[in-house]
């Protein structure tokens, strides 16, 4: 004599198996898909302006201020970075960079 499952039991087991697969897929997604971090928005841009240090808006318009720091007197890596533009994210970082450049 063959044992027969109660009515609706197969559907219940199938639903349970589908739920388990869904949980496994969600776990894999959460743990293995990298989360993209949002970059903070730059407030200023420090650049070389005719051989002197100048402060610009993040999109490069300006200068907002020009400082008595001659970029040709700075170390070469700093000089090259200022030709490309150095992004500044906070007022404290701006003050620190200005002090680093000798202001």
C-alpha positions as MATLAB code, in Angstrom:
seq = 'XXXXXXXXXXXXXXXXXXXXXXXXXXXXXXXXXXXXXXXXXXXXXXXXXXXXXXXXXXXXXXXXXXXXXXXXXXXXXXXXXXXXXXXXXXXXXXXXXXXXXXX';
ca = [
       0.000    0.000    0.000;
       1.357    3.352   -1.016;
       1.271    6.352    1.312;
      -0.546    9.329   -0.197;
       0.118   12.923    0.852;
      -2.827   14.885    2.160;
      -4.576   17.157   -0.307;
      -2.783   20.513   -0.857;
       0.402   19.314    0.830;
       2.376   19.294   -2.420;
       1.457   22.917   -3.088;
       2.490   23.810    0.431;
       5.906   22.150   -0.016;
       6.370   23.775   -3.426;
       5.558   27.195   -1.942;
       7.977   26.559    0.909;
      10.740   25.591   -1.536;
      10.094   28.739   -3.626;
      10.256   30.884   -0.492;
      13.575   29.278    0.499;
      15.029   29.956   -2.966;
      13.843   33.553   -2.800;
      15.535   33.997    0.595;
      18.780   32.528   -0.724;
      18.703   34.818   -3.772;
      18.061   37.870   -1.571;
      20.936   36.925    0.746;
      23.343   36.484   -2.161;
      22.261   39.855   -3.571;
      22.723   41.671   -0.270;
      26.138   40.223    0.504;
      27.764   40.038   -2.915;
      26.446   42.996   -4.909;
      28.619   46.042   -4.132;
      26.899   49.099   -2.732;
      27.724   52.283   -4.589;
      28.815   55.027   -2.253;
      27.713   58.516   -3.024;
      30.601   60.920   -3.483;
      30.386   64.168   -1.521;
      30.031   67.293   -3.634;
      33.087   69.549   -3.849;
      32.537   73.116   -2.615;
      35.640   74.707   -4.135;
      38.482   74.087   -6.534;
      42.042   75.314   -5.943;
      43.893   75.956   -9.201;
      46.869   77.731  -10.690;
      45.889   81.091  -12.164;
      48.740   82.817  -14.027;
      51.298   81.376  -11.616;
      49.356   82.139   -8.436;
      47.035   80.092   -6.259;
      43.345   80.841   -6.904;
      40.017   79.618   -5.531;
      37.255   78.639   -7.985;
      33.750   77.218   -7.838;
      33.530   73.434   -8.391;
      32.591   73.897  -12.045;
      35.700   76.036  -12.641;
      34.155   79.507  -12.870;
      35.889   82.302  -11.098;
      38.367   82.960   -9.577;
      36.547   83.711   -6.345;
      39.821   84.649   -4.642;
      43.481   84.851   -5.589;
      46.234   84.335   -3.030;
      49.823   85.558   -2.814;
      51.181   82.047   -3.201;
      53.317   81.500   -6.289;
      52.719   78.000   -7.546;
      56.139   77.720   -9.226;
      57.709   77.825   -5.742;
      55.673   74.820   -4.539;
      56.924   71.219   -4.812;
      56.408   69.712   -8.262;
      53.608   67.264   -7.268;
      51.626   70.148   -5.726;
      52.244   72.316   -8.766;
      51.017   69.571  -11.122;
      47.932   68.927   -8.960;
      47.063   72.626   -8.963;
      47.293   72.756  -12.748;
      44.582   70.076  -12.860;
      42.642   71.530   -9.942;
      42.406   70.312   -6.350;
      38.844   69.613   -5.148;
      37.963   71.005   -1.709;
      34.976   69.528    0.147;
      34.823   71.519    3.419;
      35.870   74.896    4.809;
      38.247   73.159    7.215;
      39.904   71.334    4.314;
      40.252   74.661    2.480;
      42.006   76.231    5.476;
      44.284   73.188    5.810;
      45.251   73.268    2.111;
      45.945   77.001    2.240;
      48.208   76.451    5.246;
      49.923   73.564    3.441;
      50.611   75.833    0.465;
      52.158   78.475    2.745;
      49.404   81.002    3.285;
];
